[in-house]
Amino acid sequence: MYIGTYAPWENAPKLLRHDEMINPLKVVIDFFEIDDMEGHAKHLKQWRDYAVRLEYYVNERNGPGMLLYVWEEHVRLMEAMFLLWHEHRNIVYRYKPPTAEQLAEERSTWDYFPMNLDDSWLANPYLVIQKFFETYDLAVYRDHLYEWLHMALTRTENRDPDLDAEEVITVYENILELYAAAWIICQRNSDRPHLKRKKVDISVPSGIPKLATSEPLEHLNIAEQVREASEIENKILTPLYPKPSPAGALGLQKLKEAILEGYPAVQLIVYLGCHAEPFTYYLLLLISEEEKTEEGQLCNAIEGHLQRLAHTHIILHKASSAKTSLIKGSRFWNMALSQGHLVYQSNSLQLEQTVTITKEVLVERAHFHWNYWGQQGHELLKGAAFYHEGGNYRQAAFLLHKATETILKAVIQAVLGYRIQMHNISRLLRLTLLFTESMKDVFQLDTPSGVKDFTFLKNAYAQAHYSKSFDPDQATIAALNDKITLLYSKAEAVYQCYLQQLEENL
């Protein structure tokens, strides 16, 4: 580890983005959305132990990349706390510590309350941060954690360890105290603090058959259980085809200029909506018949080209496809072109006149698409459960991927009326964010285990087909089976909410 003098600028944050440096509290809140205190402490202890052992870090499920992820999140937390400490120093005269009554209420209502801090630190967690950075500067902590990372990933049987035991203990204990301070600051400043609550039981009640039986899924009534338990937070769907905000309109203008500059074959740009986290524009693009690049490849290229400006999700088709669909009375194309926000249309592009689609037709088509695709998803789930119970985890993984794909297509077609042909469940899931958060919430993508399971699911289709060594374990399949069963119930609930909105708004 470096033992020389650190320049002042070396204490600047290195892993935070611009918006996170402006609002470092967001990083702290996200840290505890990824995992709870117990989980973070468990990962830290495991990392510390591997750093001082002779053998190197091995994680059967997540591989060595998991440790890199843990390292990055800890450095980001330190950098965010460093910024919060300096913010606090500028307004310390305005800081009002909580009263004894408030501390007592926090102790009784919070999901977790730190036990490793004394009363003065509980009242003012910024004192913990002050002690933390008085022990070592930010740059020194970064070097310590990088050395931990290096040693934990290195076989050290044939050489003496480089870590000083006293320094390792100091860093480890200081980080645990920093956890506690970060948690308190997070809880007191978050709009949604983690409070004690009864766990919601969304399991199938006794006496009701499990999914693996031949009973229809509607008999399980899981969607109703989920709704009654208020597990679906966004019961009311995001409005379709909203008008952009003034700031959003300025962003659309920049995107239009970048698209037309790089891809002159684009003849139409329609804004369909946006998603907040991360902020993403959803755009419908039509291209000329002369464009020879395959549509999927061109779509990916344009999204990559716009990455420097904003996140985008693009639906791209040839102009002739839109014209044909309009003639056939397509719900999606009529609604998108009549209600979506027009950003650009080439003078050379002439489209058919859109028609008004009645509520009765919207309901009938939503019913048709859900019943067709949703029933397929149900049957695939039953097949996955059958193979899971029989110990054929390879085939179960394949069917779980297909079930996920089909369920996502079902809810997309039911709500948007958009017929989508692809196996990419990441892209399908991203498209659902145009109108609901419910599908994404199932996969817990803000946790390492959730990301790992979803990555496995994404690759299961190809792995089961082409890899002879593909041998999934029972625990992974069981966890995914539960998640995709919940995905179905939430998709059905979203579909029902869409029908309810049609009744109320049309």
N, C-alpha and C positions, 0 to 999 in steps of 0.2 A: 504493500500500500504506500501511496505517496506520503512522504514525511517532510516535504519542503513547505515553503510559505504559499498560502493561497491568496490570490489577488481578490479584491473586493467583488469584482463582477462574476467570480466563479460561484458566488452564492445566489445568483439569479436562477429562477426556475428554468428547467430544461425540457420537461416532459408535459408541461401544460400548454394547451392551446390558448389563443388570444382571448376567446370569450371566457375561458376558465380562469385566466389571470385577472380579468375584470371582476368575475364573480367566483372567487375560490370556494365559497360555501357550497356551491353546486358539486364540487369534487368530493367534499366531505360527505354530503348527503348521498351521492352515488356510491361512495365507498361502503356505506352501511346498507345500501340496496343490494349490493353484490353479495354480501354475506353478513351474518350477525357477529356480535363480539366473540362469541365462543368459536365460530368458524374461523375468523381471522386469527385469533390467538392460536388455534390448532395449526393452521398453516405456518404461522411464524415460528412456532416451536419446532415443527418438523423441519423447516428450512434451517433453523439454527443448528439442530442436531446433525443434519447432513453436512453442514459447513465444517463441523469439527470432527466428524467421523472420517475413517479411512476410505470407506466405500462412497460411491457417488449416488446422487439422487435418482430414484427410479419410481415412476408412477405408472402402474399397469394400465389404467384407463386413459390418462391424459398425456402420458409421455413427458419428456423433459420440458416441453413448452409451457406446461402448467406452472413450473417454478419461475420461468421468465415473466409470466403474467403476474404472479404474486409479487415479484420484485418491482415490476412497473407500478402496480397499484400502491405499494408502500412508498415508493419515491414520490408519486403524485400526491399522496396524502401529506407527506412531509412538506412538499413545496406549497401546497394549499394552506397548511397550518402556518407556515412561515409568512405567507402573505396576510393571513388573518391576524397574526400577531402584530405585524407592522400597521395594519389598519387600526387595530385596537389601541396601539400606542398613540395614535393621532387623536383618538376620541376617549382616552381613558378617563378624562374628567367627567364624561357623561355616562360612564358605566354605572349601572345600579345593580348591585348584587341582589339575588333573590332573598326574600324574607324566610324566616324559619318555617312559616306555614307553607310557603311555596315549595321549599325543599321537602317538607313532609309529604305534600301532595305528589311531587315528582317521584319520591321513593315508593309511594303506594300505587301509582297509576302507570308508570313507565314499564315497558316490556322488560327492560334491563336497567339496573341502577348500579353504578360503579362502587365497588367495595374496597378498592385499593387507593383511594384518595382521602386525605383528611378533610375536615369541614371547611377550611379556608379555600382549599382547591375546588371543592364541590361548589362553593359559592362563587368562585372566580376561576374558571378553568384556564384562563389566560396565564395565570401564575404557573401552571404546569408547562405551558408552551415556553414561557420565559426560562424556566429551569432546563427544559429540553435543549434549547439553543444556547444556553450558557455553558452546557456541558461540551457540546461540539457545535461547530457551524454547520449550516446546511450542506455545504460542499463536502465536509468531512463525513457526515452521515451518508451521503451518496456514495462516497468511496468505500465506506464500511460495508454497505449493502451490496455494492458491486463485488467486493472481495468475498462476501458470503456466497453470492451467486456463483462466482468463479470456483470457489472451493467445493461447493455443493455439487457442481456438475463435473468435477475432476476426480479421477482416480488418484489417490494419494498414498497408496501402500508403500511406494518406493522413495518417499521423501518426507521430510519433517513438515508438519502443518505450519502454515504461515500465520495463523490467527493467534492473537494474544487472548488468553482465557478471560482475563479481567475486563478487557475491552469488549469482548463478545457479551459478557454478562451485563455490562453497563448499557450497551446499545439495546440489548433485548429488553431489559427492565424499563428503560426510558421509553421504548416504543409502546410497551403495554400501558404505561401512564399516558402516553400521547393518545392511544386508543380511547381511553376514558375521557380525556379532555375533549377530543373530537366528537365523541358520542354526546356529551353534555351540550356542546355548542350546536350540534346537529339537531338535537331534540328541542332546544329552546328557540331555534330559529326556523325550523321546518314548518311548512303548512300542514304536514301530515306526520306528526311525531309517532313513533312506535309505542303503542299503548298495550297494556294487558287486555286480552280479549279471549272469549271462549272460541276454541277451534270449531270451525264449521264442518260438520260431517256431511260430505256429499257422496258417501258410499251408498250402494244399493241396500235398502232396508232388508232385514231378514224376511224370508218368505218370498222375495222377488227373485226370479232366476237371473243368473249372471249372463253376460254377453255371449259366452261360449255356447249357450244353449240355442235351440232352434226358435226360441220365442222372439217375436218381433221386438225391435228396439223401443218402439213406442210404449210397450208394456212396462219397460223399465222406468220411463218417465223421468230420466235423469235431468233433462233440460228444465223440467218444472222444479225439481229439487234445487237445481243451481239457481234458478230465478228466485225461488222462495228464500234461499239462504243469502241472497244479495251478493253472490259471488261474482256476478257480471256487473262490474262497476259502471261501464258505459252502456247502460240499458237503452238509452236513447241514442240512436245512431248519429254520427256526424252528418250534418246536412250535405246532400249531394249538390254538386255544381254551384258552390258559393262564389260570390264576387270577391276578387282579391282586395286586400287592404291597400291603402295608398303606398305603403312601403313595399308590399308584395307586387303591386303594379310596376313600381320602379325596377324591382328585381326581374320581373318578366320582360321588361324592355331590354335589359342587359342580356338576358338569356336569348331573346329573339335575335339580337344583333350578332351574338356569338354563333348561333345556329346557322343563320343565313350566310355569315361570312365563311364558315367552314364547310357547309353542306347546302349548296345552292339548289339541290334537287328538292328540298323541302318546300312544299306549296301551301301548307296549312299548319298553324299552331293554335291549339285550343287548350286553355287552362281548365283542368278538371277539378282541382282542389289542392290541398296541401296537408302535410302532417307535421306536428310540432317538434318531435324528438326522435332523431335529428330533423331539423326543418327541411322538408322535402317538397319540391314542386312536382305535381302530377300533370303531365302534358300529353296531349294527343297530337300526333304528327302525321301528315299525309305527304307522300313523296311522289314524284313524277314517274311515269311508266318507263322512262329512259334510264332510270337508275338501275344498275346491274348488280349492285352489292346485295347479298342476301339480307332480308329484313331484320332478322335477329342480330346478325353481325353489325349491321348499320346502327341498330338501336343501341347496342353496347358501346359502339364507337362514339356516338353522340353524347351518351351519358358520361363517358370518360372525358370527352372534350369539355363538357360543362362543369366537371368536378372542381375546377379552380374557382368557379363562381358560386355554385350551390349544388346540393344533392338534388337529383332529379330521378323520377321514374317515368319512363316514356313508353307509351303505346304507339307503335308505328306500323303503318300499312300503306300499300299503294293506293293512289286516289281512286283507281277503278274498283277496288274492294269496297270503299266507302259508298261509291255510287250504286253498286249492285245491292249493298245492304240497305240503302235508303229505299230503293225501289221495292225491296221485299218487305219493307216496314219494320226493320230491325229496331227493337226498343232502345238498345244502347246508342246506336248511331243517331237516331232521331232525337233522343234526350241530350246527348253530348253536344250535338251541333246546334240545337235550338236553345239549350239552357247553359251550356258551357261558355266561358268567357273567351271571346275571339281575340287572339293576340296578333295573328297575322294570317292573311290570305292573299295568295298570288293572284294577279289580274288574269292569269291564264287558266285558273282553276274555276270551273263551273260545276256546281253540285246540284243534285236534285232538291226540290223543295221539301223541307221537313214537314211531317204531319203531327198533329196532336194525338197522343195516345190516351185513351180513356182509362179511368181507374179500373174498370172491369177488366180491360185487356192487360193492364199492368199486374193485377192480382192473378189473373189466369196464367200468365207467362211465368210469374214468380213461382206459382204452385207447380207448374210443369217442370221447371228446371230443378227445383228442390227435390221433388218426388223422384225425378229421373236420376240425378247425380247423387242425391243424398241416400237413396236406396242402395246405389252401388257402393257408396262408402260404408254403409251399414253391413252389407254382405262381405266386403273385404275385411272389415273389423272382426266379423265372426270367424272368417277363415284364419286370420292372424291368431285369434284366441285359440282356435282348434290346434294349430301347429305349435303354439306356445305350450299348451297343456300336454301335447304329445312329445315335447322335447326337441322338435325340429325348429331350432331357433333361427337358422338360416332362412328358411322359407317364411317364418313368422316376420322376420325383419323386412323381407321383400314386400310382403302384403301390408305391413304397417306403412311403408313408404307409399304404396299405391293407395291405401286408404286415406292417408294425409293429403296426397295430391287430389284425390277425388272429392274429399270433403271441402277443401279450399275452393275447388272449381265450382262445387255446388253452391256455396254461399256467394261467390262472385257472380255467378250467372243469375242466382235468385235476386240479388240486390241491384246489380248493375245491368244485367242482361247481356254482358260481354262474354262471347264465346272465346275461350282461351285454350290454345293447344300447346302444352309444354309439360315437361316432367320436373322442371326446376321449382322445388317447393319453396326455396328462399324467395324467389321472385313472386310466386303466388301469394305467399304470406305478406310480402311487402305491399302488394296491390290491395289486400284487405284493409291495410291501414288508411286507405283513402276514406273508409266509412266506419271503421270500428277498431278498437284496441283489443277486443276480446280474444281474437285468434292468437295474437302475439303473446298475450299474457300467459297462455297455456304452457308455452315452452320455457318460460323463466330465463330468457336470454340475458338477463342482468346478473346471472350467477354462473360461475365456472362450470358447474355440473350441468346446468341447462344448456350452455353453449356446447359442451361436449356431447350431450345426448342428441341435440339437434344436428350437429355435424355428422354424427353416426347415422342419423336418419336420412340426411341428404345423400349420403354415399351408399346407403343400403341397396338401392335399386341396381346400381352398376356393380357393386361388390358381389351381390348375390348371383348376378348373371355371369360375371367374368372372372372372379377371383376364387381359385381353388382353396386358398388359405383362409378365406372369410369364415370365421367361426365365432359368432357373437355369443355372449354369455347370458345366462338366464336372468340375472339382475337387470341388465340393460333392457332386455326385451320386456320384462315385467313393468319396469318404469315407463317405457314408451307406450306399452299397451294401455296403461292408466291414463297417460297424457292424451293419446289419440281418442280414447273413449270420451274424455272430457272435451276434447276439441269438437267432437261430433255434437255433444249436447250444447256447447256454446254456439256452434254454427246454427243449430236449429233455433236457439233463442234469438240470435241475430235476425234470422229469417222471419220469425214471428214478430219481432219488433218492427221490421220493415213493413210487414202487412198492417200492423197497427198504425204506423205513420201514414200509410196510404189512406186508411179509413179516416184519420183525423185531419189530414192536410189537403186532401183532394176532394 
